[in-house]
Amino acid sequence: MAWVAMPEHVHLLIVPSEVAVGDVLRSIKQPVAQRAIRRWRETGAGVLDVIRVGPGYRYWQAGGGFDRVVRDQKELEKTFHYIHRNPVVRGLVEKETDWAWSSARWYAGMGGVECDRVVW
């Protein structure tokens, strides 16, 4: 329903049908973490020392993040707008649609993210 990719976190509002939320999150989080860590290894990024946990790495913050169930229409609308306003509140852009990495542009009829390649 809504999403925004921020510099250090992501907001995602989904409506799972017959798939468990945990399965959806795992299918998103695992490949993102693997790709980022692989890229950081290739470039010798110092951040790997910071996220090292034992023999591996912790890319996502500990715990499940801030996952929750939206229970009614009012909460759905509040969450939807919160997600799109996040870049504005953070001072990254003036308008929701100025942030390229957000579904706000799609809802405004401006299309989706336009980039040739995402560099991790």
Stockholm file with secondary structure:
# STOCKHOLM 1.0

chainA/1-120         MAWVAMPEHVHLLIVPSEVAVGDVLRSIKQPVAQRAIRRWRETGAGVLDVIRVGPGYRYWQAGGGFDRVVRDQKELEKTFHYIHRNPVVRGLVEKETDWAWSSARWYAGMGGVECDRVVW
#=GR chainA/1-120 SS CEEEECSSCEEEECCCSSSCHHHHHHHHHHHHHHHHHHHHHHHTCTHHHHHEETTEECCSCSSSCSCCCCCSHHHHHHHHHHHHHHHHHTTSCSSGGGCSSBTHHHHTTSCSCCCSCCCC
#=GC SS_cons         CEEEECSSCEEEECCCSSSCHHHHHHHHHHHHHHHHHHHHHHHTCTHHHHHEETTEECCSCSSSCSCCCCCSHHHHHHHHHHHHHHHHHTTSCSSGGGCSSBTHHHHTTSCSCCCSCCCC
//
